[in-house]
Amino acid sequence: NSAAENLFGYPKDDVLGKNIDQLVPTSFREKNDGHWGSPQEDGNETVSGNGCETIGKRVDGTTFPIQLAVSEV
């Protein structure tokens, strides 16, 4: 949405269909690995809707605290 575009600085076409990891610094990806989604036996991924506190990364590389929640659409 436009609020996320303004907050992170990425145009929607640069993030649609891509892994959410590009919005989180590398050091925080490992900390949250498995929290955003985990594979099931059928190969599908479960997605957490509860969210977590982490650090977001803007397109210019600056970081900021965020509450991140992921859900299937």
N, CA, C, O and CB atoms as a CASP TS submission, in Angstrom:
PFRMAT TS
TARGET T0000
AUTHOR 0000-0000-0000
METHOD Language model
MODEL 1
PARENT N/A
ATOM      1  N   ASN     1       0.829  -1.175   0.000  1.00  0.00           N
ATOM      2  CA  ASN     1       0.000   0.000   0.000  1.00  0.00           C
ATOM      3  C   ASN     1       0.882   1.250   0.000  1.00  0.00           C
ATOM      4  O   ASN     1       2.098   1.155   0.171  1.00  0.00           O
ATOM      5  CB  ASN     1      -0.948  -0.009   1.208  1.00  0.00           C
ATOM      6  N   SER     2       0.285   2.392  -0.187  1.00  0.00           N
ATOM      7  CA  SER     2       1.076   3.627  -0.312  1.00  0.00           C
ATOM      8  C   SER     2       1.789   3.987   0.990  1.00  0.00           C
ATOM      9  O   SER     2       2.872   4.572   0.951  1.00  0.00           O
ATOM     10  CB  SER     2       0.176   4.785  -0.739  1.00  0.00           C
ATOM     11  N   ALA     3       1.207   3.652   2.138  1.00  0.00           N
ATOM     12  CA  ALA     3       1.882   3.933   3.415  1.00  0.00           C
ATOM     13  C   ALA     3       3.177   3.131   3.519  1.00  0.00           C
ATOM     14  O   ALA     3       4.196   3.663   3.959  1.00  0.00           O
ATOM     15  CB  ALA     3       0.952   3.603   4.612  1.00  0.00           C
ATOM     16  N   ALA     4       3.152   1.867   3.123  1.00  0.00           N
ATOM     17  CA  ALA     4       4.358   1.040   3.155  1.00  0.00           C
ATOM     18  C   ALA     4       5.384   1.540   2.145  1.00  0.00           C
ATOM     19  O   ALA     4       6.583   1.534   2.424  1.00  0.00           O
ATOM     20  CB  ALA     4       4.012  -0.428   2.873  1.00  0.00           C
ATOM     21  N   GLU     5       4.924   1.969   0.981  1.00  0.00           N
ATOM     22  CA  GLU     5       5.846   2.546  -0.009  1.00  0.00           C
ATOM     23  C   GLU     5       6.560   3.752   0.583  1.00  0.00           C
ATOM     24  O   GLU     5       7.775   3.885   0.435  1.00  0.00           O
ATOM     25  CB  GLU     5       5.089   2.952  -1.300  1.00  0.00           C
ATOM     26  N   ASN     6       5.821   4.630   1.249  1.00  0.00           N
ATOM     27  CA  ASN     6       6.426   5.821   1.860  1.00  0.00           C
ATOM     28  C   ASN     6       7.363   5.457   3.004  1.00  0.00           C
ATOM     29  O   ASN     6       8.437   6.044   3.134  1.00  0.00           O
ATOM     30  CB  ASN     6       5.340   6.765   2.366  1.00  0.00           C
ATOM     31  N   LEU     7       6.976   4.508   3.825  1.00  0.00           N
ATOM     32  CA  LEU     7       7.761   4.119   4.989  1.00  0.00           C
ATOM     33  C   LEU     7       9.081   3.456   4.604  1.00  0.00           C
ATOM     34  O   LEU     7      10.136   3.800   5.136  1.00  0.00           O
ATOM     35  CB  LEU     7       6.956   3.185   5.862  1.00  0.00           C
ATOM     36  N   PHE     8       9.014   2.501   3.672  1.00  0.00           N
ATOM     37  CA  PHE     8      10.207   1.750   3.291  1.00  0.00           C
ATOM     38  C   PHE     8      10.944   2.361   2.099  1.00  0.00           C
ATOM     39  O   PHE     8      12.140   2.126   1.929  1.00  0.00           O
ATOM     40  CB  PHE     8       9.830   0.329   2.972  1.00  0.00           C
ATOM     41  N   GLY     9      10.250   3.134   1.281  1.00  0.00           N
ATOM     42  CA  GLY     9      10.892   3.772   0.141  1.00  0.00           C
ATOM     43  C   GLY     9      10.956   2.930  -1.118  1.00  0.00           C
ATOM     44  O   GLY     9      11.512   3.364  -2.127  1.00  0.00           O
ATOM     45  N   TYR    10      10.395   1.732  -1.070  1.00  0.00           N
ATOM     46  CA  TYR    10      10.380   0.859  -2.249  1.00  0.00           C
ATOM     47  C   TYR    10       9.077   1.069  -3.014  1.00  0.00           C
ATOM     48  O   TYR    10       8.008   1.102  -2.404  1.00  0.00           O
ATOM     49  CB  TYR    10      10.542  -0.640  -1.840  1.00  0.00           C
ATOM     50  N   PRO    11       9.143   1.212  -4.342  1.00  0.00           N
ATOM     51  CA  PRO    11       7.892   1.199  -5.110  1.00  0.00           C
ATOM     52  C   PRO    11       7.299  -0.210  -5.050  1.00  0.00           C
ATOM     53  O   PRO    11       8.037  -1.189  -4.940  1.00  0.00           O
ATOM     54  CB  PRO    11       8.132   1.645  -6.600  1.00  0.00           C
ATOM     55  N   LYS    12       5.968  -0.316  -5.124  1.00  0.00           N
ATOM     56  CA  LYS    12       5.320  -1.621  -4.957  1.00  0.00           C
ATOM     57  C   LYS    12       5.830  -2.668  -5.938  1.00  0.00           C
ATOM     58  O   LYS    12       5.906  -3.848  -5.595  1.00  0.00           O
ATOM     59  CB  LYS    12       3.827  -1.476  -5.115  1.00  0.00           C
ATOM     60  N   ASP    13       6.179  -2.257  -7.149  1.00  0.00           N
ATOM     61  CA  ASP    13       6.654  -3.229  -8.137  1.00  0.00           C
ATOM     62  C   ASP    13       7.989  -3.858  -7.745  1.00  0.00           C
ATOM     63  O   ASP    13       8.343  -4.922  -8.255  1.00  0.00           O
ATOM     64  CB  ASP    13       6.786  -2.564  -9.492  1.00  0.00           C
ATOM     65  N   ASP    14       8.734  -3.213  -6.845  1.00  0.00           N
ATOM     66  CA  ASP    14      10.013  -3.760  -6.397  1.00  0.00           C
ATOM     67  C   ASP    14       9.860  -4.781  -5.268  1.00  0.00           C
ATOM     68  O   ASP    14      10.817  -5.485  -4.944  1.00  0.00           O
ATOM     69  CB  ASP    14      10.914  -2.638  -5.942  1.00  0.00           C
ATOM     70  N   VAL    15       8.665  -4.872  -4.662  1.00  0.00           N
ATOM     71  CA  VAL    15       8.488  -5.801  -3.548  1.00  0.00           C
ATOM     72  C   VAL    15       7.395  -6.840  -3.767  1.00  0.00           C
ATOM     73  O   VAL    15       7.412  -7.891  -3.127  1.00  0.00           O
ATOM     74  CB  VAL    15       8.185  -5.036  -2.312  1.00  0.00           C
ATOM     75  N   LEU    16       6.456  -6.571  -4.648  1.00  0.00           N
ATOM     76  CA  LEU    16       5.376  -7.536  -4.890  1.00  0.00           C
ATOM     77  C   LEU    16       5.941  -8.864  -5.371  1.00  0.00           C
ATOM     78  O   LEU    16       6.736  -8.917  -6.309  1.00  0.00           O
ATOM     79  CB  LEU    16       4.374  -6.984  -5.922  1.00  0.00           C
ATOM     80  N   GLY    17       5.515  -9.933  -4.711  1.00  0.00           N
ATOM     81  CA  GLY    17       5.943 -11.270  -5.099  1.00  0.00           C
ATOM     82  C   GLY    17       7.337 -11.639  -4.633  1.00  0.00           C
ATOM     83  O   GLY    17       7.830 -12.719  -4.959  1.00  0.00           O
ATOM     84  N   LYS    18       7.984 -10.759  -3.873  1.00  0.00           N
ATOM     85  CA  LYS    18       9.343 -11.036  -3.397  1.00  0.00           C
ATOM     86  C   LYS    18       9.308 -11.373  -1.914  1.00  0.00           C
ATOM     87  O   LYS    18       8.320 -11.116  -1.227  1.00  0.00           O
ATOM     88  CB  LYS    18      10.280  -9.826  -3.656  1.00  0.00           C
ATOM     89  N   ASN    19      10.395 -11.948  -1.438  1.00  0.00           N
ATOM     90  CA  ASN    19      10.522 -12.329  -0.043  1.00  0.00           C
ATOM     91  C   ASN    19      10.549 -11.082   0.831  1.00  0.00           C
ATOM     92  O   ASN    19      11.174 -10.082   0.478  1.00  0.00           O
ATOM     93  CB  ASN    19      11.787 -13.177   0.179  1.00  0.00           C
ATOM     94  N   ILE    20       9.881 -11.144   1.954  1.00  0.00           N
ATOM     95  CA  ILE    20       9.824 -10.011   2.881  1.00  0.00           C
ATOM     96  C   ILE    20      11.191  -9.703   3.494  1.00  0.00           C
ATOM     97  O   ILE    20      11.381  -8.636   4.077  1.00  0.00           O
ATOM     98  CB  ILE    20       8.814 -10.294   3.990  1.00  0.00           C
ATOM     99  N   ASP    21      12.134 -10.621   3.366  1.00  0.00           N
ATOM    100  CA  ASP    21      13.471 -10.423   3.925  1.00  0.00           C
ATOM    101  C   ASP    21      14.154  -9.156   3.430  1.00  0.00           C
ATOM    102  O   ASP    21      15.001  -8.611   4.138  1.00  0.00           O
ATOM    103  CB  ASP    21      14.331 -11.605   3.603  1.00  0.00           C
ATOM    104  N   GLN    22      13.819  -8.671   2.245  1.00  0.00           N
ATOM    105  CA  GLN    22      14.487  -7.465   1.757  1.00  0.00           C
ATOM    106  C   GLN    22      14.110  -6.231   2.582  1.00  0.00           C
ATOM    107  O   GLN    22      14.755  -5.189   2.459  1.00  0.00           O
ATOM    108  CB  GLN    22      14.139  -7.233   0.289  1.00  0.00           C
ATOM    109  N   LEU    23      13.085  -6.335   3.410  1.00  0.00           N
ATOM    110  CA  LEU    23      12.656  -5.215   4.245  1.00  0.00           C
ATOM    111  C   LEU    23      13.231  -5.287   5.656  1.00  0.00           C
ATOM    112  O   LEU    23      12.907  -4.452   6.502  1.00  0.00           O
ATOM    113  CB  LEU    23      11.146  -5.173   4.314  1.00  0.00           C
ATOM    114  N   VAL    24      14.087  -6.285   5.916  1.00  0.00           N
ATOM    115  CA  VAL    24      14.670  -6.489   7.237  1.00  0.00           C
ATOM    116  C   VAL    24      16.182  -6.659   7.074  1.00  0.00           C
ATOM    117  O   VAL    24      16.616  -7.404   6.195  1.00  0.00           O
ATOM    118  CB  VAL    24      14.035  -7.731   7.952  1.00  0.00           C
ATOM    119  N   PRO    25      16.995  -5.990   7.896  1.00  0.00           N
ATOM    120  CA  PRO    25      18.452  -6.148   7.797  1.00  0.00           C
ATOM    121  C   PRO    25      18.879  -7.596   7.996  1.00  0.00           C
ATOM    122  O   PRO    25      18.212  -8.357   8.698  1.00  0.00           O
ATOM    123  CB  PRO    25      19.151  -5.263   8.825  1.00  0.00           C
ATOM    124  N   THR    26      19.973  -7.966   7.385  1.00  0.00           N
ATOM    125  CA  THR    26      20.476  -9.338   7.446  1.00  0.00           C
ATOM    126  C   THR    26      20.610  -9.835   8.877  1.00  0.00           C
ATOM    127  O   THR    26      20.247 -10.976   9.163  1.00  0.00           O
ATOM    128  CB  THR    26      21.816  -9.434   6.746  1.00  0.00           C
ATOM    129  N   SER    27      21.116  -9.015   9.776  1.00  0.00           N
ATOM    130  CA  SER    27      21.325  -9.448  11.165  1.00  0.00           C
ATOM    131  C   SER    27      20.022  -9.827  11.859  1.00  0.00           C
ATOM    132  O   SER    27      20.041 -10.635  12.787  1.00  0.00           O
ATOM    133  CB  SER    27      22.017  -8.351  11.954  1.00  0.00           C
ATOM    134  N   PHE    28      18.896  -9.268  11.435  1.00  0.00           N
ATOM    135  CA  PHE    28      17.612  -9.580  12.058  1.00  0.00           C
ATOM    136  C   PHE    28      16.882 -10.712  11.346  1.00  0.00           C
ATOM    137  O   PHE    28      15.951 -11.289  11.909  1.00  0.00           O
ATOM    138  CB  PHE    28      16.737  -8.348  12.082  1.00  0.00           C
ATOM    139  N   ARG    29      17.281 -11.041  10.127  1.00  0.00           N
ATOM    140  CA  ARG    29      16.649 -12.153   9.404  1.00  0.00           C
ATOM    141  C   ARG    29      16.875 -13.457  10.135  1.00  0.00           C
ATOM    142  O   ARG    29      15.949 -14.250  10.306  1.00  0.00           O
ATOM    143  CB  ARG    29      17.190 -12.254   7.970  1.00  0.00           C
ATOM    144  N   GLU    30      18.119 -13.684  10.572  1.00  0.00           N
ATOM    145  CA  GLU    30      18.450 -14.932  11.259  1.00  0.00           C
ATOM    146  C   GLU    30      17.698 -15.039  12.573  1.00  0.00           C
ATOM    147  O   GLU    30      17.262 -16.128  12.945  1.00  0.00           O
ATOM    148  CB  GLU    30      19.956 -15.028  11.507  1.00  0.00           C
ATOM    149  N   LYS    31      17.537 -13.924  13.286  1.00  0.00           N
ATOM    150  CA  LYS    31      16.820 -13.918  14.559  1.00  0.00           C
ATOM    151  C   LYS    31      15.373 -14.350  14.373  1.00  0.00           C
ATOM    152  O   LYS    31      14.817 -15.040  15.227  1.00  0.00           O
ATOM    153  CB  LYS    31      16.876 -12.530  15.197  1.00  0.00           C
ATOM    154  N   ASN    32      14.761 -13.949  13.267  1.00  0.00           N
ATOM    155  CA  ASN    32      13.349 -14.232  13.035  1.00  0.00           C
ATOM    156  C   ASN    32      13.127 -15.405  12.097  1.00  0.00           C
ATOM    157  O   ASN    32      11.988 -15.683  11.723  1.00  0.00           O
ATOM    158  CB  ASN    32      12.671 -13.018  12.483  1.00  0.00           C
ATOM    159  N   ASP    33      14.189 -16.100  11.708  1.00  0.00           N
ATOM    160  CA  ASP    33      14.061 -17.217  10.785  1.00  0.00           C
ATOM    161  C   ASP    33      13.081 -18.236  11.341  1.00  0.00           C
ATOM    162  O   ASP    33      13.211 -18.669  12.486  1.00  0.00           O
ATOM    163  CB  ASP    33      15.428 -17.869  10.521  1.00  0.00           C
ATOM    164  N   GLY    34      12.107 -18.618  10.537  1.00  0.00           N
ATOM    165  CA  GLY    34      11.117 -19.589  10.956  1.00  0.00           C
ATOM    166  C   GLY    34       9.902 -18.959  11.616  1.00  0.00           C
ATOM    167  O   GLY    34       8.871 -19.617  11.758  1.00  0.00           O
ATOM    168  N   HIS    35      10.000 -17.702  12.020  1.00  0.00           N
ATOM    169  CA  HIS    35       8.855 -17.055  12.666  1.00  0.00           C
ATOM    170  C   HIS    35       7.818 -16.612  11.636  1.00  0.00           C
ATOM    171  O   HIS    35       6.614 -16.707  11.878  1.00  0.00           O
ATOM    172  CB  HIS    35       9.321 -15.849  13.494  1.00  0.00           C
ATOM    173  N   TRP    36       8.286 -16.131  10.494  1.00  0.00           N
ATOM    174  CA  TRP    36       7.367 -15.598   9.488  1.00  0.00           C
ATOM    175  C   TRP    36       6.629 -16.693   8.747  1.00  0.00           C
ATOM    176  O   TRP    36       5.510 -16.482   8.280  1.00  0.00           O
ATOM    177  CB  TRP    36       8.116 -14.740   8.501  1.00  0.00           C
ATOM    178  N   GLY    37       7.228 -17.833   8.634  1.00  0.00           N
ATOM    179  CA  GLY    37       6.570 -18.928   7.941  1.00  0.00           C
ATOM    180  C   GLY    37       7.389 -20.185   8.087  1.00  0.00           C
ATOM    181  O   GLY    37       8.616 -20.127   8.168  1.00  0.00           O
ATOM    182  N   SER    38       6.721 -21.325   8.122  1.00  0.00           N
ATOM    183  CA  SER    38       7.444 -22.580   8.217  1.00  0.00           C
ATOM    184  C   SER    38       6.791 -23.590   7.281  1.00  0.00           C
ATOM    185  O   SER    38       5.565 -23.656   7.182  1.00  0.00           O
ATOM    186  CB  SER    38       7.466 -23.106   9.682  1.00  0.00           C
ATOM    187  N   PRO    39       7.617 -24.376   6.595  1.00  0.00           N
ATOM    188  CA  PRO    39       7.052 -25.330   5.637  1.00  0.00           C
ATOM    189  C   PRO    39       6.266 -26.442   6.325  1.00  0.00           C
ATOM    190  O   PRO    39       6.634 -26.908   7.403  1.00  0.00           O
ATOM    191  CB  PRO    39       8.158 -25.937   4.792  1.00  0.00           C
ATOM    192  N   GLN    40       5.191 -26.850   5.689  1.00  0.00           N
ATOM    193  CA  GLN    40       4.405 -27.980   6.166  1.00  0.00           C
ATOM    194  C   GLN    40       4.818 -29.205   5.353  1.00  0.00           C
ATOM    195  O   GLN    40       5.567 -29.089   4.383  1.00  0.00           O
ATOM    196  CB  GLN    40       2.860 -27.701   6.043  1.00  0.00           C
ATOM    197  N   GLU    41       4.329 -30.371   5.750  1.00  0.00           N
ATOM    198  CA  GLU    41       4.671 -31.601   5.036  1.00  0.00           C
ATOM    199  C   GLU    41       4.232 -31.551   3.573  1.00  0.00           C
ATOM    200  O   GLU    41       4.883 -32.152   2.719  1.00  0.00           O
ATOM    201  CB  GLU    41       4.033 -32.800   5.726  1.00  0.00           C
ATOM    202  N   ASP    42       3.147 -30.852   3.272  1.00  0.00           N
ATOM    203  CA  ASP    42       2.671 -30.798   1.891  1.00  0.00           C
ATOM    204  C   ASP    42       3.406 -29.763   1.048  1.00  0.00           C
ATOM    205  O   ASP    42       3.071 -29.565  -0.120  1.00  0.00           O
ATOM    206  CB  ASP    42       1.197 -30.501   1.873  1.00  0.00           C
ATOM    207  N   GLY    43       4.414 -29.097   1.633  1.00  0.00           N
ATOM    208  CA  GLY    43       5.186 -28.111   0.891  1.00  0.00           C
ATOM    209  C   GLY    43       4.643 -26.698   0.992  1.00  0.00           C
ATOM    210  O   GLY    43       5.327 -25.742   0.627  1.00  0.00           O
ATOM    211  N   ASN    44       3.411 -26.556   1.488  1.00  0.00           N
ATOM    212  CA  ASN    44       2.863 -25.220   1.688  1.00  0.00           C
ATOM    213  C   ASN    44       3.513 -24.573   2.906  1.00  0.00           C
ATOM    214  O   ASN    44       4.116 -25.253   3.736  1.00  0.00           O
ATOM    215  CB  ASN    44       1.326 -25.275   1.858  1.00  0.00           C
ATOM    216  N   GLU    45       3.385 -23.266   3.000  1.00  0.00           N
ATOM    217  CA  GLU    45       3.990 -22.549   4.108  1.00  0.00           C
ATOM    218  C   GLU    45       2.911 -21.987   5.016  1.00  0.00           C
ATOM    219  O   GLU    45       1.919 -21.427   4.548  1.00  0.00           O
ATOM    220  CB  GLU    45       4.900 -21.427   3.597  1.00  0.00           C
ATOM    221  N   THR    46       3.111 -22.141   6.320  1.00  0.00           N
ATOM    222  CA  THR    46       2.210 -21.493   7.267  1.00  0.00           C
ATOM    223  C   THR    46       2.743 -20.101   7.536  1.00  0.00           C
ATOM    224  O   THR    46       3.955 -19.885   7.526  1.00  0.00           O
ATOM    225  CB  THR    46       2.076 -22.314   8.592  1.00  0.00           C
ATOM    226  N   VAL    47       1.854 -19.163   7.775  1.00  0.00           N
ATOM    227  CA  VAL    47       2.271 -17.786   7.969  1.00  0.00           C
ATOM    228  C   VAL    47       1.734 -17.282   9.294  1.00  0.00           C
ATOM    229  O   VAL    47       0.560 -17.475   9.612  1.00  0.00           O
ATOM    230  CB  VAL    47       1.791 -16.893   6.809  1.00  0.00           C
ATOM    231  N   SER    48       2.584 -16.643  10.057  1.00  0.00           N
ATOM    232  CA  SER    48       2.184 -16.108  11.354  1.00  0.00           C
ATOM    233  C   SER    48       1.450 -14.798  11.185  1.00  0.00           C
ATOM    234  O   SER    48       1.927 -13.913  10.475  1.00  0.00           O
ATOM    235  CB  SER    48       3.396 -15.918  12.258  1.00  0.00           C
ATOM    236  N   GLY    49       0.310 -14.654  11.817  1.00  0.00           N
ATOM    237  CA  GLY    49      -0.431 -13.412  11.772  1.00  0.00           C
ATOM    238  C   GLY    49      -0.267 -12.594  13.044  1.00  0.00           C
ATOM    239  O   GLY    49      -0.731 -11.456  13.114  1.00  0.00           O
ATOM    240  N   ASN    50       0.392 -13.167  14.055  1.00  0.00           N
ATOM    241  CA  ASN    50       0.558 -12.481  15.333  1.00  0.00           C
ATOM    242  C   ASN    50       1.557 -11.350  15.257  1.00  0.00           C
ATOM    243  O   ASN    50       1.400 -10.348  15.956  1.00  0.00           O
ATOM    244  CB  ASN    50       0.986 -13.454  16.389  1.00  0.00           C
ATOM    245  N   GLY    51       2.554 -11.476  14.449  1.00  0.00           N
ATOM    246  CA  GLY    51       3.550 -10.440  14.292  1.00  0.00           C
ATOM    247  C   GLY    51       4.672 -10.533  15.307  1.00  0.00           C
ATOM    248  O   GLY    51       4.646 -11.345  16.232  1.00  0.00           O
ATOM    249  N   CYS    52       5.645  -9.685  15.104  1.00  0.00           N
ATOM    250  CA  CYS    52       6.789  -9.626  15.995  1.00  0.00           C
ATOM    251  C   CYS    52       7.402  -8.237  15.902  1.00  0.00           C
ATOM    252  O   CYS    52       7.221  -7.523  14.916  1.00  0.00           O
ATOM    253  CB  CYS    52       7.831 -10.725  15.646  1.00  0.00           C
ATOM    254  N   GLU    53       8.123  -7.875  16.939  1.00  0.00           N
ATOM    255  CA  GLU    53       8.874  -6.632  16.898  1.00  0.00           C
ATOM    256  C   GLU    53      10.222  -6.933  16.292  1.00  0.00           C
ATOM    257  O   GLU    53      10.887  -7.883  16.706  1.00  0.00           O
ATOM    258  CB  GLU    53       9.017  -5.996  18.311  1.00  0.00           C
ATOM    259  N   THR    54      10.640  -6.148  15.322  1.00  0.00           N
ATOM    260  CA  THR    54      11.915  -6.343  14.661  1.00  0.00           C
ATOM    261  C   THR    54      12.395  -4.996  14.127  1.00  0.00           C
ATOM    262  O   THR    54      11.897  -3.945  14.533  1.00  0.00           O
ATOM    263  CB  THR    54      11.801  -7.395  13.519  1.00  0.00           C
ATOM    264  N   ILE    55      13.336  -5.033  13.242  1.00  0.00           N
ATOM    265  CA  ILE    55      13.883  -3.820  12.639  1.00  0.00           C
ATOM    266  C   ILE    55      13.579  -3.846  11.150  1.00  0.00           C
ATOM    267  O   ILE    55      13.804  -4.854  10.481  1.00  0.00           O
ATOM    268  CB  ILE    55      15.419  -3.699  12.894  1.00  0.00           C
ATOM    269  N   GLY    56      13.068  -2.735  10.636  1.00  0.00           N
ATOM    270  CA  GLY    56      12.813  -2.593   9.210  1.00  0.00           C
ATOM    271  C   GLY    56      13.976  -1.897   8.531  1.00  0.00           C
ATOM    272  O   GLY    56      14.728  -1.161   9.170  1.00  0.00           O
ATOM    273  N   LYS    57      14.126  -2.131   7.227  1.00  0.00           N
ATOM    274  CA  LYS    57      15.198  -1.503   6.457  1.00  0.00           C
ATOM    275  C   LYS    57      14.610  -0.784   5.256  1.00  0.00           C
ATOM    276  O   LYS    57      13.926  -1.388   4.430  1.00  0.00           O
ATOM    277  CB  LYS    57      16.241  -2.550   6.004  1.00  0.00           C
ATOM    278  N   ARG    58      14.881   0.501   5.168  1.00  0.00           N
ATOM    279  CA  ARG    58      14.426   1.291   4.026  1.00  0.00           C
ATOM    280  C   ARG    58      15.322   1.032   2.817  1.00  0.00           C
ATOM    281  O   ARG    58      16.406   0.461   2.941  1.00  0.00           O
ATOM    282  CB  ARG    58      14.412   2.795   4.374  1.00  0.00           C
ATOM    283  N   VAL    59      14.856   1.456   1.663  1.00  0.00           N
ATOM    284  CA  VAL    59      15.600   1.276   0.429  1.00  0.00           C
ATOM    285  C   VAL    59      16.985   1.945   0.494  1.00  0.00           C
ATOM    286  O   VAL    59      17.921   1.494  -0.165  1.00  0.00           O
ATOM    287  CB  VAL    59      14.800   1.835  -0.742  1.00  0.00           C
ATOM    288  N   ASP    60      17.111   3.010   1.282  1.00  0.00           N
ATOM    289  CA  ASP    60      18.410   3.690   1.402  1.00  0.00           C
ATOM    290  C   ASP    60      19.322   3.049   2.442  1.00  0.00           C
ATOM    291  O   ASP    60      20.436   3.524   2.663  1.00  0.00           O
ATOM    292  CB  ASP    60      18.197   5.145   1.754  1.00  0.00           C
ATOM    293  N   GLY    61      18.856   1.965   3.089  1.00  0.00           N
ATOM    294  CA  GLY    61      19.669   1.234   4.054  1.00  0.00           C
ATOM    295  C   GLY    61      19.475   1.654   5.491  1.00  0.00           C
ATOM    296  O   GLY    61      19.964   0.970   6.391  1.00  0.00           O
ATOM    297  N   THR    62      18.781   2.753   5.748  1.00  0.00           N
ATOM    298  CA  THR    62      18.529   3.145   7.129  1.00  0.00           C
ATOM    299  C   THR    62      17.544   2.177   7.769  1.00  0.00           C
ATOM    300  O   THR    62      16.724   1.569   7.080  1.00  0.00           O
ATOM    301  CB  THR    62      17.993   4.590   7.201  1.00  0.00           C
ATOM    302  N   THR    63      17.625   2.037   9.079  1.00  0.00           N
ATOM    303  CA  THR    63      16.780   1.075   9.787  1.00  0.00           C
ATOM    304  C   THR    63      15.908   1.800  10.808  1.00  0.00           C
ATOM    305  O   THR    63      16.194   2.925  11.217  1.00  0.00           O
ATOM    306  CB  THR    63      17.641  -0.006  10.483  1.00  0.00           C
ATOM    307  N   PHE    64      14.834   1.115  11.206  1.00  0.00           N
ATOM    308  CA  PHE    64      13.883   1.668  12.158  1.00  0.00           C
ATOM    309  C   PHE    64      13.089   0.522  12.778  1.00  0.00           C
ATOM    310  O   PHE    64      12.906  -0.513  12.137  1.00  0.00           O
ATOM    311  CB  PHE    64      12.936   2.698  11.472  1.00  0.00           C
ATOM    312  N   PRO    65      12.609   0.690  14.030  1.00  0.00           N
ATOM    313  CA  PRO    65      11.829  -0.386  14.678  1.00  0.00           C
ATOM    314  C   PRO    65      10.434  -0.507  14.034  1.00  0.00           C
ATOM    315  O   PRO    65       9.799   0.490  13.690  1.00  0.00           O
ATOM    316  CB  PRO    65      11.691  -0.111  16.214  1.00  0.00           C
ATOM    317  N   ILE    66       9.987  -1.755  13.885  1.00  0.00           N
ATOM    318  CA  ILE    66       8.664  -2.016  13.319  1.00  0.00           C
ATOM    319  C   ILE    66       7.976  -3.156  14.071  1.00  0.00           C
ATOM    320  O   ILE    66       8.629  -3.984  14.706  1.00  0.00           O
ATOM    321  CB  ILE    66       8.776  -2.355  11.816  1.00  0.00           C
ATOM    322  N   GLN    67       6.674  -3.180  13.989  1.00  0.00           N
ATOM    323  CA  GLN    67       5.870  -4.328  14.400  1.00  0.00           C
ATOM    324  C   GLN    67       5.465  -4.995  13.098  1.00  0.00           C
ATOM    325  O   GLN    67       4.696  -4.420  12.328  1.00  0.00           O
ATOM    326  CB  GLN    67       4.600  -3.912  15.296  1.00  0.00           C
ATOM    327  N   LEU    68       5.961  -6.185  12.836  1.00  0.00           N
ATOM    328  CA  LEU    68       5.755  -6.856  11.560  1.00  0.00           C
ATOM    329  C   LEU    68       4.790  -8.027  11.724  1.00  0.00           C
ATOM    330  O   LEU    68       4.999  -8.903  12.563  1.00  0.00           O
ATOM    331  CB  LEU    68       7.093  -7.340  10.983  1.00  0.00           C
ATOM    332  N   ALA    69       3.745  -8.034  10.921  1.00  0.00           N
ATOM    333  CA  ALA    69       2.814  -9.149  10.889  1.00  0.00           C
ATOM    334  C   ALA    69       2.636  -9.579   9.438  1.00  0.00           C
ATOM    335  O   ALA    69       2.499  -8.740   8.547  1.00  0.00           O
ATOM    336  CB  ALA    69       1.446  -8.767  11.538  1.00  0.00           C
ATOM    337  N   VAL    70       2.639 -10.861   9.210  1.00  0.00           N
ATOM    338  CA  VAL    70       2.524 -11.428   7.872  1.00  0.00           C
ATOM    339  C   VAL    70       1.265 -12.279   7.825  1.00  0.00           C
ATOM    340  O   VAL    70       1.005 -13.059   8.741  1.00  0.00           O
ATOM    341  CB  VAL    70       3.787 -12.269   7.495  1.00  0.00           C
ATOM    342  N   SER    71       0.483 -12.132   6.763  1.00  0.00           N
ATOM    343  CA  SER    71      -0.699 -12.969   6.617  1.00  0.00           C
ATOM    344  C   SER    71      -0.878 -13.342   5.155  1.00  0.00           C
ATOM    345  O   SER    71      -0.429 -12.629   4.257  1.00  0.00           O
ATOM    346  CB  SER    71      -1.955 -12.250   7.154  1.00  0.00           C
ATOM    347  N   GLU    72      -1.539 -14.469   4.930  1.00  0.00           N
ATOM    348  CA  GLU    72      -1.818 -14.898   3.573  1.00  0.00           C
ATOM    349  C   GLU    72      -2.960 -14.076   2.987  1.00  0.00           C
ATOM    350  O   GLU    72      -3.911 -13.724   3.684  1.00  0.00           O
ATOM    351  CB  GLU    72      -2.155 -16.395   3.538  1.00  0.00           C
ATOM    352  N   VAL    73      -2.853 -13.783   1.718  1.00  0.00           N
ATOM    353  CA  VAL    73      -3.907 -13.051   1.020  1.00  0.00           C
ATOM    354  C   VAL    73      -4.375 -13.898  -0.144  1.00  0.00           C
ATOM    355  O   VAL    73      -5.267 -13.488  -0.886  1.00  0.00           O
ATOM    356  CB  VAL    73      -3.411 -11.654   0.532  1.00  0.00           C
TER
END
